[in-house]
Protein backbone atom coordinates (compact mmCIF):
# COMPACT_ATOMS: atom_id res chain seq x y z
CA UNK A 1 0.00 0.00 0.00
CA UNK A 2 1.55 3.32 -1.10
CA UNK A 3 2.03 6.25 1.26
CA UNK A 4 -0.35 8.49 -0.74
CA UNK A 5 -3.07 5.85 -0.65
CA UNK A 6 -2.66 5.45 3.13
CA UNK A 7 -2.82 9.22 3.65
CA UNK A 8 -5.90 9.49 1.42
CA UNK A 9 -7.56 6.65 3.30
CA UNK A 10 -6.83 8.29 6.66
CA UNK A 11 -8.10 11.72 5.53
CA UNK A 12 -11.26 10.18 4.05
CA UNK A 13 -11.94 8.25 7.22
CA UNK A 14 -11.38 11.28 9.45
CA UNK A 15 -13.60 13.48 7.26
CA UNK A 16 -16.36 10.86 7.22
CA UNK A 17 -16.33 10.60 11.01
CA UNK A 18 -16.32 14.39 11.37
CA UNK A 19 -19.23 14.69 8.90
CA UNK A 20 -21.34 12.16 10.78
CA UNK A 21 -20.71 13.93 14.09
CA UNK A 22 -21.42 17.34 12.53
CA UNK A 23 -24.74 16.27 10.95
CA UNK A 24 -25.83 14.67 14.22
CA UNK A 25 -25.14 17.68 16.45
CA UNK A 26 -24.34 20.80 14.40
CA UNK A 27 -26.94 20.60 11.62
CA UNK A 28 -30.07 20.69 13.86
CA UNK A 29 -28.74 23.67 15.83
CA UNK A 30 -27.72 25.56 12.67
CA UNK A 31 -31.08 24.82 11.06
CA UNK A 32 -33.00 26.15 14.06
CA UNK A 33 -30.83 29.25 14.20
CA UNK A 34 -31.29 30.01 10.49
CA UNK A 35 -35.05 29.64 10.44
CA UNK A 36 -35.48 31.52 13.73
CA UNK A 37 -33.62 34.39 12.13
CA UNK A 38 -35.89 34.29 9.05
CA UNK A 39 -38.93 34.09 11.32
CA UNK A 40 -37.86 37.25 13.13
CA UNK A 41 -37.48 39.04 9.79
CA UNK A 42 -40.97 37.94 8.74
CA UNK A 43 -42.55 39.09 12.02
CA UNK A 44 -40.90 42.48 11.66
CA UNK A 45 -42.04 42.72 8.03
CA UNK A 46 -45.62 41.78 8.98
CA UNK A 47 -45.64 44.51 11.62
CA UNK A 48 -44.40 47.11 9.13
CA UNK A 49 -47.01 46.02 6.56
CA UNK A 50 -49.79 46.32 9.11
CA UNK A 51 -48.67 49.80 10.16
CA UNK A 52 -48.38 50.93 6.55
CA UNK A 53 -51.68 49.54 5.16
CA UNK A 54 -53.99 49.79 8.18
CA UNK A 55 -56.96 52.09 7.45
CA UNK A 56 -55.77 53.05 3.97
CA UNK A 57 -57.80 53.54 0.80
CA UNK A 58 -57.37 51.46 -2.40
CA UNK A 59 -55.89 54.46 -4.16
CA UNK A 60 -52.95 54.40 -1.76
CA UNK A 61 -52.19 50.67 -2.00
CA UNK A 62 -49.99 50.72 -5.07
CA UNK A 63 -47.72 53.48 -3.81
CA UNK A 64 -47.50 51.96 -0.36
CA UNK A 65 -46.64 48.51 -1.77
CA UNK A 66 -43.64 49.98 -3.60
CA UNK A 67 -42.51 51.87 -0.52
CA UNK A 68 -42.89 48.89 1.83
CA UNK A 69 -41.13 46.56 -0.62
CA UNK A 70 -38.10 48.84 -0.55
CA UNK A 71 -38.16 49.05 3.24
CA UNK A 72 -38.40 45.34 3.99
CA UNK A 73 -36.45 44.19 0.90
CA UNK A 74 -39.17 41.75 -0.14
CA UNK A 75 -41.53 41.53 -3.09
CA UNK A 76 -45.02 42.94 -2.38
CA UNK A 77 -48.03 42.06 -4.59
CA UNK A 78 -51.69 43.06 -4.53
CA UNK A 79 -53.85 40.08 -5.53
CA UNK A 80 -57.44 39.00 -5.41
CA UNK A 81 -58.77 36.28 -3.17
CA UNK A 82 -60.39 34.79 -6.24
CA UNK A 83 -56.99 33.88 -7.77
CA UNK A 84 -57.21 30.61 -5.75
CA UNK A 85 -53.55 30.37 -4.79
CA UNK A 86 -54.11 31.34 -1.16
CA UNK A 87 -54.72 28.35 1.13
CA UNK A 88 -58.39 27.92 2.06
CA UNK A 89 -57.75 27.95 5.81
CA UNK A 90 -56.23 31.43 5.57
CA UNK A 91 -59.23 32.75 3.65
CA UNK A 92 -61.51 31.45 6.40
CA UNK A 93 -59.38 33.23 9.02
CA UNK A 94 -59.63 36.47 7.08
CA UNK A 95 -63.42 36.16 6.92
CA UNK A 96 -63.56 35.59 10.69
CA UNK A 97 -61.32 38.60 11.28
CA UNK A 98 -58.67 36.30 12.88
CA UNK A 99 -55.98 37.20 10.37
CA UNK A 100 -56.62 40.87 9.91
CA UNK A 101 -53.06 41.72 11.05
CA UNK A 102 -51.56 39.27 8.56
CA UNK A 103 -50.65 35.58 8.46
CA UNK A 104 -47.17 34.09 7.99
CA UNK A 105 -47.07 30.98 5.78
CA UNK A 106 -44.40 28.75 7.37
CA UNK A 107 -43.77 26.54 4.35
CA UNK A 108 -43.41 29.24 1.69
CA UNK A 109 -42.17 31.92 4.14
CA UNK A 110 -44.70 34.46 2.79
CA UNK A 111 -47.00 36.98 4.46
CA UNK A 112 -50.68 37.31 3.54
CA UNK A 113 -52.29 40.62 4.63
CA UNK A 114 -56.00 41.26 3.87
CA UNK A 115 -56.68 44.72 2.41
CA UNK A 116 -60.45 44.25 2.17
CA UNK A 117 -62.94 41.51 1.32
CA UNK A 118 -61.67 41.32 -2.28
CA UNK A 119 -57.94 42.04 -2.22
CA UNK A 120 -54.99 40.57 -0.29
CA UNK A 121 -51.40 41.74 0.00
CA UNK A 122 -48.80 38.99 -0.63
CA UNK A 123 -45.34 39.68 0.77
CA UNK A 124 -42.30 37.51 0.04
CA UNK A 125 -40.98 34.97 0.03
CA UNK A 126 -38.26 36.46 2.17
CA UNK A 127 -34.90 36.73 0.39
CA UNK A 128 -33.23 35.58 3.58
CA UNK A 129 -35.09 32.26 3.28
CA UNK A 130 -32.79 31.26 0.42
CA UNK A 131 -29.82 32.00 2.65
CA UNK A 132 -31.45 30.04 5.49
CA UNK A 133 -31.90 26.96 3.29
CA UNK A 134 -28.16 26.83 2.66
CA UNK A 135 -26.88 28.22 5.93
CA UNK A 136 -27.35 25.07 8.01
CA UNK A 137 -25.68 22.87 5.39
CA UNK A 138 -22.80 25.30 4.90
CA UNK A 139 -22.21 25.52 8.64
CA UNK A 140 -22.43 21.75 8.99
CA UNK A 141 -19.92 21.07 6.22
CA UNK A 142 -17.63 23.83 7.47
CA UNK A 143 -17.60 22.38 10.98
CA UNK A 144 -17.01 18.89 9.54
CA UNK A 145 -14.08 20.18 7.50
CA UNK A 146 -12.67 22.09 10.46
CA UNK A 147 -12.93 19.08 12.77
CA UNK A 148 -11.39 16.75 10.18
CA UNK A 149 -8.49 19.13 9.52
CA UNK A 150 -7.90 19.47 13.25
CA UNK A 151 -7.94 15.71 13.77
CA UNK A 152 -5.73 15.18 10.72
CA UNK A 153 -3.27 17.81 11.98
CA UNK A 154 -2.90 16.19 15.38
CA UNK A 155 -2.69 12.72 13.83
CA UNK A 156 0.05 13.63 11.36
CA UNK A 157 1.84 15.75 13.96
CA UNK A 158 1.93 12.75 16.30
CA UNK A 159 2.94 10.53 13.36
CA UNK A 160 5.77 12.90 12.41
CA UNK A 161 7.03 13.08 15.99
CA UNK A 162 7.04 9.27 16.17
CA UNK A 163 8.93 9.03 12.87
CA UNK A 164 11.41 11.66 14.03
CA UNK A 165 12.13 9.67 17.18
CA UNK A 166 12.39 6.49 15.12
CA UNK A 167 14.76 8.15 12.67
CA UNK A 168 17.04 9.06 15.56
CA UNK A 169 17.17 5.41 16.63
CA UNK A 170 17.80 3.89 13.20
CA UNK A 171 21.40 3.54 11.96
CA UNK A 172 22.47 6.20 9.45
CA UNK A 173 25.50 6.80 7.30
CA UNK A 174 28.32 8.56 9.13
CA UNK A 175 28.67 11.26 6.48
CA UNK A 176 24.98 12.09 6.56
CA UNK A 177 24.86 15.15 8.82
CA UNK A 178 21.54 16.52 7.56
CA UNK A 179 18.86 16.93 10.19
CA UNK A 180 16.08 16.96 7.57
CA UNK A 181 14.10 13.74 7.60
CA UNK A 182 13.72 12.09 4.21
CA UNK A 183 10.57 10.07 4.91
CA UNK A 184 10.88 8.03 1.72
CA UNK A 185 14.38 7.02 2.79
CA UNK A 186 13.12 6.45 6.33
CA UNK A 187 10.40 4.17 4.97
CA UNK A 188 13.02 2.19 3.07
CA UNK A 189 15.13 1.88 6.21
CA UNK A 190 12.13 0.76 8.25
CA UNK A 191 11.16 -1.79 5.61
CA UNK A 192 14.74 -3.05 5.50
CA UNK A 193 14.76 -3.26 9.30
CA UNK A 194 11.47 -5.18 9.32
CA UNK A 195 12.76 -7.53 6.61
CA UNK A 196 15.98 -8.01 8.54
CA UNK A 197 14.03 -8.77 11.71
CA UNK A 198 11.86 -11.23 9.81
CA UNK A 199 14.91 -12.92 8.32
CA UNK A 200 16.56 -13.10 11.73
CA UNK A 201 13.38 -14.58 13.18
CA UNK A 202 13.30 -17.20 10.43
CA UNK A 203 16.99 -17.92 10.93
CA UNK A 204 16.51 -18.23 14.68
CA UNK A 205 13.61 -20.63 14.17
CA UNK A 206 15.69 -22.73 11.78
CA UNK A 207 18.59 -22.66 14.24
CA UNK A 208 16.37 -23.89 17.08
CA UNK A 209 15.04 -26.71 14.90
CA UNK A 210 18.58 -27.55 13.78
CA UNK A 211 19.87 -27.61 17.36
CA UNK A 212 16.97 -29.81 18.44
CA UNK A 213 17.61 -32.29 15.62
CA UNK A 214 21.32 -32.18 16.39
CA UNK A 215 20.73 -33.02 20.05
CA UNK A 216 18.52 -35.93 19.07
CA UNK A 217 21.19 -37.15 16.68
CA UNK A 218 23.93 -36.86 19.31
CA UNK A 219 21.87 -38.86 21.79
CA UNK A 220 21.31 -41.56 19.20
CA UNK A 221 24.95 -41.71 18.07
CA UNK A 222 26.42 -41.83 21.58
CA UNK A 223 23.97 -44.46 22.77
CA UNK A 224 25.42 -47.28 20.62
CA UNK A 225 29.12 -47.04 21.64
CA UNK A 226 28.15 -46.47 25.27
CA UNK A 227 26.00 -49.61 25.24
CA UNK A 228 28.86 -51.60 23.72
CA UNK A 229 31.28 -50.20 26.31
CA UNK A 230 28.91 -51.11 29.13
CA UNK A 231 28.65 -54.66 27.79
CA UNK A 232 32.44 -54.96 27.43
CA UNK A 233 33.00 -53.72 30.99
CA UNK A 234 30.63 -56.37 32.32
CA UNK A 235 32.53 -59.05 30.39
CA UNK A 236 35.84 -57.82 31.83
CA UNK A 237 34.81 -58.92 35.31
CA UNK A 238 34.77 -62.61 34.34
CA UNK A 239 37.20 -62.66 31.38
CA UNK A 240 40.63 -64.28 31.37
CA UNK A 241 43.79 -62.39 30.47
CA UNK A 242 43.50 -62.93 26.69
CA UNK A 243 39.85 -61.90 26.67
CA UNK A 244 40.64 -58.87 28.83
CA UNK A 245 43.23 -57.75 26.28
CA UNK A 246 40.71 -58.08 23.45
CA UNK A 247 38.02 -56.28 25.44
CA UNK A 248 40.47 -53.50 26.27
CA UNK A 249 41.16 -53.02 22.58
CA UNK A 250 37.41 -52.88 21.93
CA UNK A 251 36.94 -50.30 24.68
CA UNK A 252 39.76 -48.27 23.18
CA UNK A 253 38.06 -48.36 19.75
CA UNK A 254 34.73 -47.33 21.30
CA UNK A 255 36.41 -44.39 23.03
CA UNK A 256 38.03 -43.36 19.75
CA UNK A 257 34.63 -43.59 18.08
CA UNK A 258 33.10 -41.25 20.67
CA UNK A 259 36.13 -38.95 20.42
CA UNK A 260 35.75 -38.79 16.64
CA UNK A 261 32.04 -38.03 17.05
CA UNK A 262 32.79 -35.18 19.46
CA UNK A 263 35.46 -33.76 17.14
CA UNK A 264 33.08 -33.91 14.19
CA UNK A 265 30.33 -32.23 16.19
CA UNK A 266 32.63 -29.44 17.31
CA UNK A 267 33.88 -28.91 13.77
CA UNK A 268 30.34 -28.83 12.39
CA UNK A 269 29.15 -26.45 15.13
CA UNK A 270 32.04 -24.04 14.50
CA UNK A 271 31.41 -24.06 10.78
CA UNK A 272 27.69 -23.43 11.26
CA UNK A 273 27.79 -20.70 13.87
CA UNK A 274 31.32 -19.34 14.18
CA UNK A 275 31.74 -16.08 12.25
CA UNK A 276 35.53 -15.98 12.63
CA UNK A 277 37.56 -15.41 9.49
CA UNK A 278 38.94 -18.41 7.63
CA UNK A 279 42.64 -18.57 6.73
CA UNK A 280 42.88 -17.99 2.98
CA UNK A 281 45.74 -18.72 0.60
CA UNK A 282 46.14 -19.49 -3.10
CA UNK A 283 46.42 -23.26 -3.46
CA UNK A 284 46.73 -25.33 -6.68
CA UNK A 285 43.70 -27.57 -7.14
CA UNK A 286 45.80 -30.62 -7.98
CA UNK A 287 47.58 -30.25 -4.65
CA UNK A 288 44.26 -30.11 -2.78
CA UNK A 289 42.90 -33.21 -4.48
CA UNK A 290 46.13 -35.19 -3.99
CA UNK A 291 46.14 -34.45 -0.24
CA UNK A 292 42.49 -35.50 0.03
CA UNK A 293 43.04 -38.71 -1.95
CA UNK A 294 46.04 -39.63 0.23
CA UNK A 295 43.83 -39.35 3.32
CA UNK A 296 41.26 -41.79 1.92
CA UNK A 297 43.05 -44.23 -0.41
CA UNK A 298 44.58 -46.28 2.42
CA UNK A 299 41.16 -46.70 4.04
CA UNK A 300 39.68 -48.19 0.86
CA UNK A 301 42.52 -50.08 -0.86
CA UNK A 302 40.09 -51.91 -3.16
CA UNK A 303 38.95 -48.65 -4.74
CA UNK A 304 40.93 -46.84 -7.43
CA UNK A 305 40.91 -43.06 -7.02
CA UNK A 306 41.69 -41.48 -10.40
CA UNK A 307 42.63 -37.80 -10.58
CA UNK A 308 41.96 -36.88 -14.19
CA UNK A 309 41.98 -33.10 -13.86
CA UNK A 310 44.79 -31.54 -15.89
CA UNK A 311 44.08 -27.80 -15.85
CA UNK A 312 46.54 -25.76 -13.82
CA UNK A 313 44.21 -23.75 -11.62
CA UNK A 314 44.68 -22.22 -8.18
CA UNK A 315 41.92 -21.30 -5.76
CA UNK A 316 41.74 -18.87 -2.86
CA UNK A 317 40.71 -21.08 0.07
CA UNK A 318 41.38 -22.39 3.55
CA UNK A 319 43.49 -25.40 2.59
CA UNK A 320 42.75 -27.32 5.81
CA UNK A 321 38.96 -26.90 5.61
CA UNK A 322 38.68 -27.57 1.88
CA UNK A 323 40.88 -30.67 2.21
CA UNK A 324 38.50 -31.96 4.90
CA UNK A 325 35.52 -31.33 2.59
CA UNK A 326 37.12 -33.18 -0.35
CA UNK A 327 38.24 -36.05 1.88
CA UNK A 328 34.72 -36.43 3.28
CA UNK A 329 33.24 -36.66 -0.22
CA UNK A 330 35.96 -39.13 -1.29
CA UNK A 331 35.36 -41.18 1.84
CA UNK A 332 31.65 -41.27 1.03
CA UNK A 333 32.44 -42.24 -2.58
CA UNK A 334 34.86 -44.96 -1.46
CA UNK A 335 32.23 -46.39 0.87
CA UNK A 336 29.65 -46.80 -1.93
CA UNK A 337 31.81 -47.32 -5.05
CA UNK A 338 32.25 -50.70 -6.67
CA UNK A 339 35.82 -50.17 -7.84
CA UNK A 340 36.42 -46.69 -9.18
CA UNK A 341 36.24 -43.03 -8.11
CA UNK A 342 37.07 -40.14 -10.45
CA UNK A 343 38.22 -36.63 -9.49
CA UNK A 344 38.11 -33.83 -12.06
CA UNK A 345 37.89 -30.04 -12.14
CA UNK A 346 37.04 -27.36 -14.66
CA UNK A 347 37.10 -23.58 -14.75
CA UNK A 348 33.83 -21.73 -15.36
CA UNK A 349 34.02 -17.93 -15.45
CA UNK A 350 35.04 -16.82 -11.96
CA UNK A 351 34.30 -20.21 -10.42
CA UNK A 352 36.06 -23.53 -10.03
CA UNK A 353 34.03 -26.73 -10.32
CA UNK A 354 35.47 -29.78 -8.55
CA UNK A 355 33.69 -32.96 -9.63
CA UNK A 356 33.88 -36.29 -7.78
CA UNK A 357 32.11 -39.37 -9.20
CA UNK A 358 31.86 -43.01 -8.17
CA UNK A 359 30.61 -46.14 -9.94
CA UNK A 360 28.41 -47.32 -7.09
CA UNK A 361 24.68 -47.96 -7.00
CA UNK A 362 23.86 -44.26 -6.99
CA UNK A 363 21.59 -42.23 -4.76
CA UNK A 364 18.38 -43.66 -3.32
CA UNK A 365 15.31 -41.87 -4.72
CA UNK A 366 14.53 -38.59 -2.95
CA UNK A 367 17.80 -38.44 -0.98
CA UNK A 368 19.62 -35.77 -3.03
CA UNK A 369 19.07 -32.98 -0.48
CA UNK A 370 18.56 -35.08 2.62
CA UNK A 371 22.12 -36.46 2.56
CA UNK A 372 23.51 -33.05 3.58
CA UNK A 373 21.54 -33.02 6.83
CA UNK A 374 23.37 -34.05 10.04
CA UNK A 375 23.24 -37.73 11.04
CA UNK A 376 21.75 -38.78 7.71
CA UNK A 377 22.87 -42.16 6.44
CA UNK A 378 22.07 -43.78 3.13
CA UNK A 379 20.90 -47.36 2.80
CA UNK A 380 23.51 -49.40 4.78
CA UNK A 381 23.07 -52.31 2.37
CA UNK A 382 24.61 -50.20 -0.40
CA UNK A 383 27.72 -49.31 1.65
CA UNK A 384 31.04 -51.14 1.89
CA UNK A 385 31.13 -50.43 5.65
CA UNK A 386 28.94 -48.84 8.29
CA UNK A 387 31.54 -46.33 9.48
CA UNK A 388 30.93 -42.66 10.04
CA UNK A 389 28.38 -40.74 12.04
CA UNK A 390 26.38 -39.10 9.26
CA UNK A 391 28.12 -35.74 9.70
CA UNK A 392 30.59 -35.91 6.82
CA UNK A 393 28.43 -34.40 4.08
CA UNK A 394 26.87 -31.88 6.47
CA UNK A 395 30.41 -30.67 7.22
CA UNK A 396 31.12 -30.55 3.47
CA UNK A 397 28.16 -28.27 2.86
CA UNK A 398 29.11 -26.00 5.80
CA UNK A 399 32.71 -25.67 4.52
CA UNK A 400 31.58 -24.92 0.97
CA UNK A 401 29.13 -22.28 2.23
CA UNK A 402 31.91 -20.65 4.27
CA UNK A 403 33.83 -20.34 1.00
CA UNK A 404 30.87 -18.67 -0.72
CA UNK A 405 30.06 -21.68 -2.89
CA UNK A 406 27.57 -24.49 -3.15
CA UNK A 407 27.59 -28.27 -3.46
CA UNK A 408 25.21 -30.28 -5.63
CA UNK A 409 24.69 -34.01 -6.06
CA UNK A 410 23.32 -35.84 -9.08
CA UNK A 411 23.66 -39.12 -10.96
CA UNK A 412 27.15 -39.82 -12.29
CA UNK A 413 27.93 -40.82 -15.86
CA UNK A 414 29.79 -43.89 -14.56
CA UNK A 415 26.79 -45.12 -12.62
CA UNK A 416 27.01 -43.82 -9.06
CA UNK A 417 26.76 -40.40 -7.41
CA UNK A 418 28.27 -37.20 -8.74
CA UNK A 419 29.24 -34.41 -6.32
CA UNK A 420 29.93 -30.97 -7.80
CA UNK A 421 31.58 -28.27 -5.67
CA UNK A 422 31.14 -24.81 -7.19
CA UNK A 423 33.62 -22.43 -5.52
CA UNK A 424 34.66 -18.85 -6.31
CA UNK A 425 38.33 -18.72 -7.29
CA UNK A 426 38.95 -15.55 -5.31
CA UNK A 427 37.66 -14.57 -1.87
CA UNK A 428 38.05 -11.42 0.20
CA UNK A 429 39.40 -11.96 3.67
Buried (B, 14 or more C-beta within 10 A) or exposed (E): EEEEEEEEEBBEEBBEBBBEBBBEEBBEEBBEEBBEBBBEBBEEBBEBBBEBBEEEEEEEBEEBBEEBBEEBEBBBEBBEBEEEEBEEEBBEBBEEEEBEEBBBBEEBBBBBBBBEEEBBBBBBBBBBBEEBBEBBBEBBBEBBBEBBBEBBEEEBEEEEEEBEEBBEEEEEEEEEEEEEBEBEEBEEBBEEBEEEEEEEEEEEEEEEEBEEEBEEBBEEBBEEBEEBBEEBEEEEEEBEEEEBEEBEEBBEEBEEBBEBBEEBBEBBEEBBEEEEEBEBEEBEBBEBBBBBBEBBBEBBEEBBBEBEBEEEBBBBBBBEBBBBBBBBBBBBBBBBBBEBBBBBBEBEEEBBBBBBBBBBBBBEEEBBEEBBBBBBEBEEEBBBEEEBBBBBBBBBBBBBEBBBBEBBBEEBEBBBBBBBBBBBBBBEE
